[in-house]
């Protein structure tokens, strides 16, 4: 349990600019959904830590029971998809294309003209992220959240509203 807390705290500190930027534009299911959001609704870091401790974040991105008004729509569906198929998505991101990427961008409703720019930005963000030593010890839900944050930032920058 303490390993998860320490790992999450380290990952959160590495990605705090990404996480803060994503909060400005959209919902982050790992911090705004699930049991953590219900218990720690005014403290996103505590909510995320709680979700990781409880069930490695799977409830936060797979259920909207505890936070129905927040946890619906294309962003949450996209987060769920990333959580469920992270290994395929990260591999296809490195390759530059693939069915999982197409499905992910469809779920997020990214405009066709913006997709190449969005993926290019995500690829650059994730290349930097995976080069950090802490990435290797992060759990799959933590890695999925990192990816989601990079995707949301790039989609907001490149996708017409």
FIMARDO-354429 format. One line per field, with one value per residue: residue in three letters; residue number from 1; y, x, z of N, C-alpha, C in turn. Coordinates in nm, 2 decimals. Layout:
<nodes>
rest c(ALA / ...) .
nr c(NUM / ...) .
n_north c(Y / ...) .
n_east c(X / ...) .
n_up c(Z / ...) .
ca_north c(Y / ...) .
ca_east c(X / ...) .
ca_up c(Z / ...) .
c_north c(Y / ...) .
c_east c(X / ...) .
c_up c(Z / ...) .
</nodes>
This chain:
<nodes>
rest c(UNK / UNK / UNK / UNK / UNK / UNK / UNK / UNK / UNK / UNK / UNK / UNK / UNK / UNK / UNK / UNK / UNK / UNK / UNK / UNK / UNK / UNK / UNK / UNK / UNK / UNK / UNK / UNK / UNK / UNK / UNK / UNK / UNK / UNK / UNK / UNK / UNK / UNK / UNK / UNK / UNK / UNK / UNK / UNK / UNK / UNK / UNK / UNK / UNK / UNK / UNK / UNK / UNK / UNK / UNK / UNK / UNK / UNK / UNK / UNK / UNK / UNK / UNK / UNK / UNK / UNK / UNK / UNK / UNK / UNK / UNK / UNK / UNK / UNK / UNK / UNK / UNK / UNK / UNK / UNK / UNK / UNK / UNK / UNK / UNK / UNK / UNK / UNK / UNK / UNK / UNK / UNK / UNK / UNK / UNK / UNK / UNK / UNK / UNK / UNK / UNK / UNK / UNK / UNK / UNK / UNK / UNK / UNK / UNK / UNK / UNK / UNK / UNK / UNK / UNK / UNK / UNK / UNK / UNK / UNK / UNK / UNK / UNK / UNK / UNK / UNK / UNK / UNK / UNK / UNK / UNK / UNK / UNK / UNK / UNK / UNK / UNK / UNK / UNK / UNK / UNK / UNK / UNK / UNK / UNK / UNK / UNK / UNK / UNK / UNK / UNK / UNK / UNK / UNK / UNK / UNK / UNK / UNK / UNK / UNK / UNK) .
nr c(1 / 2 / 3 / 4 / 5 / 6 / 7 / 8 / 9 / 10 / 11 / 12 / 13 / 14 / 15 / 16 / 17 / 18 / 19 / 20 / 21 / 22 / 23 / 24 / 25 / 26 / 27 / 28 / 29 / 30 / 31 / 32 / 33 / 34 / 35 / 36 / 37 / 38 / 39 / 40 / 41 / 42 / 43 / 44 / 45 / 46 / 47 / 48 / 49 / 50 / 51 / 52 / 53 / 54 / 55 / 56 / 57 / 58 / 59 / 60 / 61 / 62 / 63 / 64 / 65 / 66 / 67 / 68 / 69 / 70 / 71 / 72 / 73 / 74 / 75 / 76 / 77 / 78 / 79 / 80 / 81 / 82 / 83 / 84 / 85 / 86 / 87 / 88 / 89 / 90 / 91 / 92 / 93 / 94 / 95 / 96 / 97 / 98 / 99 / 100 / 101 / 102 / 103 / 104 / 105 / 106 / 107 / 108 / 109 / 110 / 111 / 112 / 113 / 114 / 115 / 116 / 117 / 118 / 119 / 120 / 121 / 122 / 123 / 124 / 125 / 126 / 127 / 128 / 129 / 130 / 131 / 132 / 133 / 134 / 135 / 136 / 137 / 138 / 139 / 140 / 141 / 142 / 143 / 144 / 145 / 146 / 147 / 148 / 149 / 150 / 151 / 152 / 153 / 154 / 155 / 156 / 157 / 158 / 159 / 160 / 161) .
n_north c(-0.12 / 0.13 / 0.15 / 0.21 / 0.46 / 0.62 / 0.58 / 0.70 / 0.96 / 1.05 / 1.03 / 1.21 / 1.45 / 1.47 / 1.52 / 1.74 / 2.00 / 1.91 / 1.78 / 2.00 / 2.16 / 2.00 / 2.00 / 2.25 / 2.24 / 2.02 / 1.72 / 1.51 / 1.18 / 1.02 / 1.18 / 1.32 / 1.14 / 0.84 / 0.67 / 0.81 / 1.08 / 1.12 / 1.11 / 1.29 / 1.55 / 1.81 / 1.80 / 1.71 / 1.57 / 1.40 / 1.26 / 1.12 / 0.96 / 0.82 / 0.67 / 0.52 / 0.37 / 0.23 / 0.07 / 0.07 / 0.27 / 0.18 / 0.18 / 0.45 / 0.52 / 0.35 / 0.36 / 0.56 / 0.60 / 0.72 / 0.99 / 1.11 / 1.34 / 1.45 / 1.24 / 1.15 / 1.14 / 1.21 / 1.24 / 1.09 / 0.84 / 0.81 / 0.80 / 0.57 / 0.39 / 0.42 / 0.33 / 0.06 / -0.03 / 0.04 / -0.06 / -0.13 / 0.12 / 0.28 / 0.16 / 0.19 / 0.46 / 0.52 / 0.41 / 0.57 / 0.53 / 0.34 / 0.11 / 0.13 / 0.39 / 0.54 / 0.47 / 0.58 / 0.85 / 0.90 / 0.85 / 1.07 / 1.26 / 1.41 / 1.63 / 1.54 / 1.68 / 1.77 / 1.55 / 1.45 / 1.65 / 1.65 / 1.38 / 1.40 / 1.58 / 1.44 / 1.22 / 1.34 / 1.44 / 1.20 / 1.06 / 1.21 / 1.16 / 0.87 / 0.84 / 0.91 / 0.78 / 0.70 / 0.62 / 0.36 / 0.22 / 0.28 / 0.21 / 0.05 / 0.19 / 0.44 / 0.51 / 0.52 / 0.74 / 0.94 / 0.94 / 1.00 / 1.27 / 1.40 / 1.36 / 1.51 / 1.77 / 1.82 / 1.78 / 1.99 / 2.20 / 2.17 / 2.09 / 2.22 / 2.41) .
n_east c(0.08 / 0.19 / 0.38 / 0.23 / 0.14 / 0.37 / 0.48 / 0.27 / 0.28 / 0.53 / 0.50 / 0.29 / 0.42 / 0.61 / 0.44 / 0.29 / 0.26 / 0.13 / -0.09 / -0.22 / -0.27 / -0.45 / -0.67 / -0.78 / -0.90 / -1.07 / -1.22 / -1.06 / -1.07 / -0.94 / -0.90 / -1.14 / -1.35 / -1.50 / -1.44 / -1.25 / -1.30 / -1.55 / -1.50 / -1.28 / -1.36 / -1.27 / -1.00 / -0.78 / -0.54 / -0.55 / -0.78 / -0.70 / -0.49 / -0.63 / -0.80 / -0.61 / -0.50 / -0.73 / -0.82 / -0.63 / -0.72 / -0.91 / -1.19 / -1.24 / -1.23 / -1.41 / -1.66 / -1.95 / -2.09 / -2.04 / -2.00 / -2.18 / -2.25 / -2.01 / -1.88 / -1.92 / -1.96 / -1.75 / -1.48 / -1.45 / -1.52 / -1.31 / -1.09 / -1.15 / -1.12 / -0.84 / -0.73 / -0.81 / -0.68 / -0.42 / -0.15 / -0.16 / -0.23 / 0.00 / 0.20 / 0.10 / 0.11 / 0.38 / 0.44 / 0.28 / 0.03 / -0.28 / -0.54 / -0.64 / -0.56 / -0.71 / -0.97 / -0.96 / -0.93 / -1.16 / -1.35 / -1.29 / -1.37 / -1.20 / -1.12 / -1.08 / -0.89 / -0.72 / -0.60 / -0.34 / -0.16 / -0.24 / -0.16 / 0.11 / 0.19 / 0.12 / 0.29 / 0.54 / 0.52 / 0.49 / 0.72 / 0.91 / 0.81 / 0.82 / 1.09 / 1.18 / 1.31 / 1.12 / 0.90 / 0.92 / 0.86 / 0.60 / 0.25 / 0.02 / -0.24 / -0.14 / 0.03 / -0.15 / -0.31 / -0.12 / -0.08 / -0.34 / -0.36 / -0.16 / -0.28 / -0.53 / -0.44 / -0.30 / -0.51 / -0.68 / -0.53 / -0.50 / -0.74 / -1.02 / -1.27) .
n_up c(0.00 / 0.08 / -0.11 / -0.34 / -0.27 / -0.24 / -0.50 / -0.65 / -0.55 / -0.64 / -0.92 / -0.95 / -0.88 / -1.08 / -1.30 / -1.24 / -1.38 / -1.62 / -1.51 / -1.38 / -1.60 / -1.74 / -1.58 / -1.61 / -1.85 / -1.87 / -1.73 / -1.49 / -1.46 / -1.27 / -1.05 / -1.01 / -1.00 / -0.88 / -0.57 / -0.43 / -0.51 / -0.40 / -0.13 / -0.09 / -0.21 / -0.23 / -0.26 / -0.49 / -0.51 / -0.28 / -0.34 / -0.58 / -0.47 / -0.28 / -0.46 / -0.60 / -0.39 / -0.30 / -0.53 / -0.73 / -0.90 / -1.07 / -1.03 / -1.03 / -1.30 / -1.42 / -1.32 / -1.25 / -1.03 / -0.78 / -0.84 / -1.03 / -1.19 / -1.27 / -1.39 / -1.67 / -2.02 / -2.31 / -2.24 / -2.00 / -2.10 / -2.28 / -2.10 / -1.97 / -2.18 / -2.24 / -2.00 / -2.01 / -2.24 / -2.24 / -2.30 / -2.58 / -2.68 / -2.61 / -2.75 / -3.02 / -3.03 / -3.03 / -3.28 / -3.44 / -3.55 / -3.56 / -3.48 / -3.21 / -3.14 / -3.32 / -3.24 / -2.98 / -3.03 / -3.17 / -2.97 / -2.80 / -2.96 / -3.14 / -3.39 / -3.73 / -3.88 / -3.69 / -3.57 / -3.64 / -3.54 / -3.27 / -3.19 / -3.24 / -3.05 / -2.81 / -2.84 / -2.82 / -2.55 / -2.41 / -2.48 / -2.33 / -2.08 / -2.05 / -2.04 / -1.79 / -1.49 / -1.29 / -1.43 / -1.50 / -1.26 / -1.22 / -1.19 / -1.41 / -1.42 / -1.33 / -1.53 / -1.74 / -1.67 / -1.69 / -1.97 / -2.05 / -1.94 / -2.10 / -2.35 / -2.33 / -2.29 / -2.53 / -2.71 / -2.64 / -2.72 / -3.00 / -3.11 / -3.27 / -3.10) .
ca_north c(0.00 / 0.25 / 0.16 / 0.28 / 0.61 / 0.68 / 0.59 / 0.80 / 1.10 / 1.08 / 1.05 / 1.33 / 1.56 / 1.48 / 1.56 / 1.84 / 2.09 / 1.84 / 1.76 / 2.13 / 2.21 / 1.93 / 2.03 / 2.37 / 2.21 / 1.90 / 1.64 / 1.40 / 1.08 / 0.96 / 1.27 / 1.37 / 1.04 / 0.73 / 0.68 / 0.92 / 1.21 / 1.13 / 1.13 / 1.40 / 1.63 / 1.94 / 1.77 / 1.62 / 1.48 / 1.30 / 1.18 / 1.03 / 0.87 / 0.73 / 0.58 / 0.43 / 0.28 / 0.15 / -0.03 / 0.11 / 0.37 / 0.12 / 0.22 / 0.59 / 0.53 / 0.25 / 0.37 / 0.70 / 0.59 / 0.82 / 1.13 / 1.10 / 1.46 / 1.47 / 1.13 / 1.11 / 1.21 / 1.16 / 1.24 / 0.98 / 0.72 / 0.80 / 0.76 / 0.42 / 0.32 / 0.43 / 0.24 / -0.08 / -0.08 / 0.12 / -0.12 / -0.11 / 0.26 / 0.34 / 0.10 / 0.25 / 0.60 / 0.51 / 0.38 / 0.68 / 0.50 / 0.21 / 0.10 / 0.18 / 0.54 / 0.59 / 0.46 / 0.67 / 0.99 / 0.90 / 0.87 / 1.20 / 1.35 / 1.49 / 1.66 / 1.46 / 1.76 / 1.80 / 1.43 / 1.43 / 1.74 / 1.60 / 1.26 / 1.44 / 1.64 / 1.33 / 1.14 / 1.42 / 1.44 / 1.06 / 1.03 / 1.27 / 1.09 / 0.73 / 0.85 / 0.93 / 0.65 / 0.67 / 0.56 / 0.21 / 0.16 / 0.33 / 0.11 / 0.08 / 0.30 / 0.57 / 0.54 / 0.55 / 0.87 / 1.02 / 0.94 / 1.08 / 1.41 / 1.45 / 1.36 / 1.61 / 1.90 / 1.83 / 1.79 / 2.12 / 2.29 / 2.15 / 2.06 / 2.34 / 2.40) .
ca_east c(0.00 / 0.27 / 0.45 / 0.14 / 0.13 / 0.50 / 0.49 / 0.18 / 0.33 / 0.64 / 0.45 / 0.22 / 0.51 / 0.67 / 0.35 / 0.20 / 0.22 / 0.04 / -0.22 / -0.29 / -0.33 / -0.57 / -0.78 / -0.83 / -0.98 / -1.16 / -1.23 / -0.97 / -1.15 / -0.86 / -0.91 / -1.27 / -1.45 / -1.47 / -1.45 / -1.16 / -1.37 / -1.66 / -1.45 / -1.20 / -1.40 / -1.19 / -0.85 / -0.76 / -0.43 / -0.60 / -0.88 / -0.62 / -0.42 / -0.74 / -0.85 / -0.50 / -0.50 / -0.85 / -0.83 / -0.54 / -0.78 / -1.00 / -1.32 / -1.26 / -1.25 / -1.50 / -1.79 / -1.98 / -2.19 / -2.02 / -1.99 / -2.25 / -2.25 / -1.88 / -1.81 / -1.99 / -1.92 / -1.64 / -1.35 / -1.44 / -1.51 / -1.17 / -1.00 / -1.18 / -1.06 / -0.70 / -0.71 / -0.83 / -0.60 / -0.30 / -0.03 / -0.18 / -0.22 / 0.13 / 0.27 / 0.06 / 0.15 / 0.52 / 0.43 / 0.22 / -0.10 / -0.33 / -0.68 / -0.67 / -0.55 / -0.83 / -1.08 / -0.94 / -0.95 / -1.31 / -1.42 / -1.27 / -1.42 / -1.10 / -1.14 / -0.99 / -0.78 / -0.63 / -0.55 / -0.19 / -0.10 / -0.26 / -0.08 / 0.25 / 0.22 / 0.12 / 0.41 / 0.65 / 0.50 / 0.51 / 0.87 / 0.97 / 0.76 / 0.88 / 1.24 / 1.20 / 1.33 / 1.00 / 0.80 / 0.93 / 0.80 / 0.46 / 0.15 / -0.05 / -0.33 / -0.07 / 0.08 / -0.27 / -0.34 / -0.01 / -0.11 / -0.46 / -0.33 / -0.10 / -0.38 / -0.62 / -0.37 / -0.28 / -0.64 / -0.73 / -0.44 / -0.51 / -0.88 / -1.11 / -1.39) .
ca_up c(0.00 / 0.09 / -0.24 / -0.43 / -0.23 / -0.28 / -0.64 / -0.70 / -0.52 / -0.73 / -1.05 / -0.95 / -0.88 / -1.22 / -1.40 / -1.19 / -1.48 / -1.71 / -1.44 / -1.36 / -1.73 / -1.79 / -1.49 / -1.66 / -1.97 / -1.87 / -1.61 / -1.48 / -1.39 / -1.16 / -0.93 / -0.99 / -1.01 / -0.79 / -0.42 / -0.39 / -0.53 / -0.31 / 0.01 / -0.09 / -0.32 / -0.25 / -0.26 / -0.60 / -0.48 / -0.19 / -0.42 / -0.66 / -0.38 / -0.23 / -0.57 / -0.62 / -0.27 / -0.30 / -0.63 / -0.84 / -0.98 / -1.17 / -1.00 / -1.07 / -1.45 / -1.47 / -1.26 / -1.23 / -0.92 / -0.67 / -0.89 / -1.16 / -1.27 / -1.32 / -1.46 / -1.79 / -2.14 / -2.40 / -2.17 / -1.91 / -2.19 / -2.33 / -1.99 / -1.95 / -2.29 / -2.22 / -1.89 / -2.05 / -2.35 / -2.24 / -2.37 / -2.72 / -2.71 / -2.60 / -2.87 / -3.14 / -3.02 / -3.07 / -3.42 / -3.51 / -3.60 / -3.52 / -3.45 / -3.08 / -3.15 / -3.40 / -3.15 / -2.87 / -3.09 / -3.20 / -2.84 / -2.75 / -3.07 / -3.20 / -3.53 / -3.82 / -3.93 / -3.58 / -3.51 / -3.65 / -3.44 / -3.13 / -3.16 / -3.24 / -2.92 / -2.72 / -2.86 / -2.76 / -2.41 / -2.36 / -2.49 / -2.22 / -1.96 / -2.03 / -2.02 / -1.65 / -1.42 / -1.21 / -1.51 / -1.50 / -1.14 / -1.21 / -1.22 / -1.54 / -1.40 / -1.32 / -1.67 / -1.82 / -1.63 / -1.75 / -2.11 / -2.06 / -1.92 / -2.22 / -2.46 / -2.30 / -2.31 / -2.67 / -2.78 / -2.61 / -2.80 / -3.14 / -3.16 / -3.26 / -3.01) .
c_north c(0.12 / 0.26 / 0.24 / 0.43 / 0.68 / 0.69 / 0.69 / 0.94 / 1.14 / 1.11 / 1.18 / 1.45 / 1.58 / 1.55 / 1.67 / 1.95 / 2.04 / 1.83 / 1.89 / 2.18 / 2.13 / 1.96 / 2.16 / 2.34 / 2.10 / 1.83 / 1.53 / 1.29 / 1.02 / 1.05 / 1.32 / 1.27 / 0.93 / 0.76 / 0.80 / 1.06 / 1.23 / 1.16 / 1.26 / 1.50 / 1.76 / 1.92 / 1.67 / 1.52 / 1.36 / 1.21 / 1.08 / 0.92 / 0.77 / 0.63 / 0.48 / 0.32 / 0.18 / 0.04 / 0.00 / 0.20 / 0.31 / 0.16 / 0.37 / 0.60 / 0.43 / 0.27 / 0.52 / 0.70 / 0.70 / 0.96 / 1.14 / 1.22 / 1.49 / 1.36 / 1.07 / 1.18 / 1.15 / 1.15 / 1.12 / 0.85 / 0.70 / 0.75 / 0.61 / 0.34 / 0.31 / 0.33 / 0.10 / -0.13 / 0.00 / 0.06 / -0.11 / 0.03 / 0.32 / 0.28 / 0.17 / 0.40 / 0.61 / 0.49 / 0.49 / 0.66 / 0.37 / 0.22 / 0.16 / 0.33 / 0.60 / 0.58 / 0.56 / 0.82 / 1.00 / 0.92 / 1.01 / 1.31 / 1.45 / 1.51 / 1.59 / 1.55 / 1.79 / 1.67 / 1.42 / 1.52 / 1.69 / 1.48 / 1.30 / 1.50 / 1.53 / 1.25 / 1.21 / 1.42 / 1.30 / 1.02 / 1.09 / 1.19 / 0.95 / 0.73 / 0.87 / 0.79 / 0.61 / 0.60 / 0.41 / 0.15 / 0.21 / 0.21 / 0.15 / 0.19 / 0.44 / 0.61 / 0.58 / 0.70 / 0.97 / 1.04 / 1.03 / 1.23 / 1.47 / 1.46 / 1.48 / 1.75 / 1.92 / 1.85 / 1.93 / 2.23 / 2.29 / 2.12 / 2.18 / 2.31 / 2.40) .
c_east c(0.09 / 0.35 / 0.37 / 0.14 / 0.26 / 0.51 / 0.39 / 0.23 / 0.44 / 0.59 / 0.37 / 0.31 / 0.58 / 0.57 / 0.26 / 0.17 / 0.11 / -0.10 / -0.29 / -0.35 / -0.45 / -0.69 / -0.85 / -0.93 / -1.08 / -1.16 / -1.12 / -1.03 / -1.07 / -0.87 / -1.05 / -1.38 / -1.41 / -1.48 / -1.36 / -1.23 / -1.48 / -1.61 / -1.37 / -1.23 / -1.33 / -1.04 / -0.82 / -0.65 / -0.47 / -0.70 / -0.80 / -0.55 / -0.52 / -0.78 / -0.74 / -0.49 / -0.62 / -0.85 / -0.75 / -0.61 / -0.88 / -1.14 / -1.34 / -1.28 / -1.34 / -1.64 / -1.82 / -2.08 / -2.16 / -2.01 / -2.05 / -2.24 / -2.12 / -1.83 / -1.89 / -1.93 / -1.79 / -1.51 / -1.34 / -1.44 / -1.37 / -1.08 / -1.02 / -1.11 / -0.90 / -0.66 / -0.71 / -0.73 / -0.47 / -0.18 / -0.05 / -0.17 / -0.08 / 0.22 / 0.23 / 0.10 / 0.30 / 0.53 / 0.37 / 0.08 / -0.15 / -0.48 / -0.72 / -0.66 / -0.67 / -0.95 / -1.08 / -0.98 / -1.10 / -1.38 / -1.41 / -1.32 / -1.32 / -1.12 / -1.04 / -0.87 / -0.68 / -0.56 / -0.39 / -0.12 / -0.12 / -0.17 / 0.07 / 0.28 / 0.22 / 0.25 / 0.53 / 0.64 / 0.54 / 0.65 / 0.94 / 0.93 / 0.82 / 1.03 / 1.28 / 1.21 / 1.20 / 0.89 / 0.80 / 0.87 / 0.66 / 0.37 / 0.09 / -0.16 / -0.26 / -0.02 / -0.04 / -0.31 / -0.24 / -0.05 / -0.24 / -0.44 / -0.26 / -0.19 / -0.48 / -0.56 / -0.35 / -0.41 / -0.70 / -0.65 / -0.47 / -0.65 / -0.97 / -1.24 / -1.52) .
c_up c(0.00 / -0.04 / -0.34 / -0.40 / -0.27 / -0.43 / -0.70 / -0.67 / -0.61 / -0.87 / -1.06 / -0.95 / -1.01 / -1.32 / -1.35 / -1.29 / -1.58 / -1.64 / -1.42 / -1.49 / -1.77 / -1.70 / -1.54 / -1.77 / -1.96 / -1.73 / -1.61 / -1.40 / -1.27 / -1.03 / -0.91 / -1.00 / -0.90 / -0.65 / -0.37 / -0.40 / -0.44 / -0.17 / 0.01 / -0.20 / -0.34 / -0.25 / -0.37 / -0.58 / -0.39 / -0.26 / -0.50 / -0.58 / -0.33 / -0.34 / -0.60 / -0.51 / -0.27 / -0.40 / -0.75 / -0.94 / -1.08 / -1.15 / -1.05 / -1.22 / -1.50 / -1.41 / -1.23 / -1.11 / -0.82 / -0.72 / -1.03 / -1.25 / -1.33 / -1.42 / -1.57 / -1.91 / -2.21 / -2.33 / -2.08 / -1.99 / -2.24 / -2.22 / -1.97 / -2.06 / -2.28 / -2.11 / -1.93 / -2.16 / -2.36 / -2.32 / -2.52 / -2.76 / -2.71 / -2.72 / -3.00 / -3.14 / -3.07 / -3.22 / -3.50 / -3.56 / -3.54 / -3.48 / -3.31 / -3.07 / -3.22 / -3.31 / -3.04 / -2.92 / -3.12 / -3.07 / -2.79 / -2.85 / -3.12 / -3.35 / -3.62 / -3.86 / -3.82 / -3.53 / -3.52 / -3.55 / -3.30 / -3.10 / -3.16 / -3.10 / -2.81 / -2.72 / -2.80 / -2.61 / -2.35 / -2.37 / -2.37 / -2.09 / -1.94 / -2.01 / -1.87 / -1.58 / -1.34 / -1.30 / -1.50 / -1.37 / -1.12 / -1.24 / -1.35 / -1.52 / -1.39 / -1.46 / -1.76 / -1.79 / -1.69 / -1.90 / -2.13 / -2.04 / -2.05 / -2.34 / -2.45 / -2.33 / -2.46 / -2.75 / -2.76 / -2.70 / -2.95 / -3.20 / -3.15 / -3.17 / -3.08) .
</nodes>
